[in-house]
Every structure is written in C-alpha cells, then in structure tokens.
Amino acid sequence: MMHPIRRAVSTLALLAAGTAAAALAGAATALADTTEVTWQTRVVIDKEGDHCAQDPNCFNRFHPEIPPAARAKPGDIIVMHTRDALDSDLTLDSNADDLAALDLSLVHPMTGPVYIEGAERGDVLAVTLMDIEPDQYGYTVIVPGFGFLRDLYTEPYLVNWRLSRLNAVSEDMPGIKIPYEAFMGSVGVLPGEAEVQAWKAREAALAAAGGVALPPEPTGALPTAVCGPQGSHRDDCLRTIPPRENGGNMDVQQMQVGTTMLFPCFVEGCGLFVGDLHFAQGDGEVSGTAIEMGGVVTLTTEIRKGQGAVIQGPEVEGGDQIKRMEPSRFYQTIGLPLKEAGTIPPTHSYIDSEEIAGLENLSEDLTLAARDALIKMIAYIQREHGLTSEQAYILASVAVDLRVGQVVDVPNFVMTAVLNLDVFEE
C-alpha cells in the first residue's frame, strides 16, 4: 500500500506535469499559426465586372470631379486590383487577328482614385511600392500606327506570355526567359481644374502645330457620368496616354518594389491611382507595349506638407533597385543622329522643314540617335540570335534599355541600346 505522503507527492507531480503539458499545448496552439496576429490597417480596392465599364472602382480619364473609390489614411496599406492596359479580352490562345477588336479609346483603365485623408493641394504625396502580384498571363503587341518605329512595323503582331514570380516565357519567343521586374506603368494623382485647362491648352497648341497630341475624347470615357458622351465634363477629361506633372503613364521601369514615388497634390485628398502594370520592360518600351498584365499592387503613403512648392512633378527615391536590375552580360549598340537623305522620321514629321528632309545628319538630336541605336540592335538580334524582325522588335521593347551616352559632342549626341543577354537560355 502506497504511503499517504508519497501518494500526495505523486498526485502533485501528476498535476504539475498536466499543467505543464497543458501550458505547452497552449503555447503550441498559440505559436502554430500567426495568421490572426495583425497590425496593419488595410484598404482593399477590388475589381468588379469583366471590364472597366462595369467597375465603379475603375476610370480611364483624368479630371478632378472623378469621385473617390476609397479613402485611406497615411500609413494604411492600400491593396489595389488592376486591369491590363488595353482592358482586353486577350488570352493565351489569342493571335494577331484579335488585335483588330481592340478599342484604343479604352486605354488605360486605372484603379482608384483613393482619397488620402489630410492631403491638400500644395502637399506632396509619397507613395512607396511594397509588392506587385502578377496575373498569370501577359502580352506584348505591335499595333499599326503606334510605337517608336511605327513607320517600319506596319502590321499587327502579338506575343502571349506565361507569367510567374520567376520569369515570363512564350511559345512565340522560344529560348527566351524575361526576368520578373514588375512595376506600375501608370501611377499618379488627379489634376486640379487649373492643371486640366493649362495642359489641355498646351496640347491643343502642339496639335495645331502638327504635333501628336490627343484631345479629350468622350467615346469610351469612364466614368461616364463625368467624362462620357453625356458627361458633366466630357470636353475636359484628359486622356491617360501621355504622362504629365501628375504622373500617369510614365512607363519608368526603375520604379520597382521598394522605391518611393513623389507626386505634387493638385486636389484635396490627392486622388491616388495605379494601373497599366508591366511584368518587365526595356527603357523605351519601343514597340508601344511592355509585357502588359493585370495584377495586385500593395503600397503605402505619406504626406509631405507644403512640399508641392518645390516638387512640381514626379520624382523618385530609391535604393539598390537599379543595381539589381543591371544585366550580368550585355550587348550594346551606339546610335548617332543620322538618317537617309530625303526622309523625315515620323517623330519629326510635324516640323515642316525642307532642311530636315534633305539632311543625313541632324544636330543634337537624341530621338534620332535612339532610333539609330535601336535599328542597329534589332539587326544584331536577328543576325546573332535568329529572331524575326517582329520578334526582335518585341524583345527590344521588353529587354533593351535606351540610354543617353552624351549630350555635349555636337552635332552628334549619343544614345545607346543595351540588351540583357541573360534573357537567352543557355
């Protein structure tokens, strides 16, 4: 028979062991899943419907009267679901014939705008990109009449891409892998009424001089109540294609995850928007498109009071993003402002000058030098890597960087085209 004191001790030991086991079990339960441990305030702007026209959180023109889709405070985590730049129905089975159905009046569908509480005209909105989750499908196109070499590439062409966080691959571009370097092709804030009128006037003057400028177009404009054919401001809603002081369609690939973009605020709440995501792009986006995709953007904001007095257009703060994007191997062509006598490139056609037509060499002209470098690069890609002319142009749009060499050695400024050779599979 067990001694009473020994039995008590044994009972206490069992109780202690049970308590310890329960504590361990409780600790294990508490530490097994941290999903419920949160600190962020998240503002999520989802997509609704198949296209921007069915989505109250989507618009494709700029005007200060466009109502906010959501409100957020500085420091909130803003999650924005976006559509591809063409608001398209393209799929992995699409081909060049499907491009005829594209409606370019629908470019670009933007998600937002988001009213940032406390932001006022004259402030600067600092927008830090935290993440981009890509869709699984993307595309690059050649559209007749659009692109840097639109006079040379006059037929429609389409490349379909399979996307992951690692790279983009395509049956249309065998042997090529484009690394994942996503960024927002379009990001910015709404203009104010004064900016709308000033920008509309200067673009109208350019168009009157023969330059390329896109006036307000109510057809396909969203939101319809403000910008559509019967909209309250149909004649003042600016197109989203050109970038301006409010940001917009800048297509600057260095605006990678981790960078902070600075935008002057023109309206109360700033009216933050994003869209036109690019899986990857070369500096220049020369065919007119990058690897276009939809996806989910995560960012946060900070208000810098009164800084609009010194920051009057988009600026960027960054770290090592540019360094990490640099290729480990490259091929480079050198461009000079040269052309054939008797020709006027489309970029210069609005300058009515017999002197330009007759010259073989223009003075201090980076546009012509970039054209020269790009044409040489396309010839190299065809010659050394066996791509067709259209494939080479597409590759240049997503993986070739146009860079300024020098702007002092008159008359021949230099532009270079740099191809990342890492895109070719060994």
FENMOPE-V805359 format. One line per field, one symbol per residue. burial: + if it has 24 or more other ideal C-beta (glycine too) atoms within 12 Angstrom, else -. A space follows every 50 residues. Layout:
burial=???
This chain:
burial=------------------------------------------+-+-+--- -++-++++++++++++++++++-+-+++++++++++++-+---+-+--+- -+-++++++++++++++-+++-+++++++++++++-+++++++--++++- -++--++++++++---++++-++--+++++++++++++++++--++--++ --+---------++++++-+++++-+++--+-++-+++++++++++++++ ++++++++++++++++++++++++++++++++++++++++++++++++++ ++++---+--+-++++-+------+-+--++++++++++----+++++-- -----+--+--+--++++++++++++++-++---+-+-++++++++++++ +++-+------+++++++++--++--
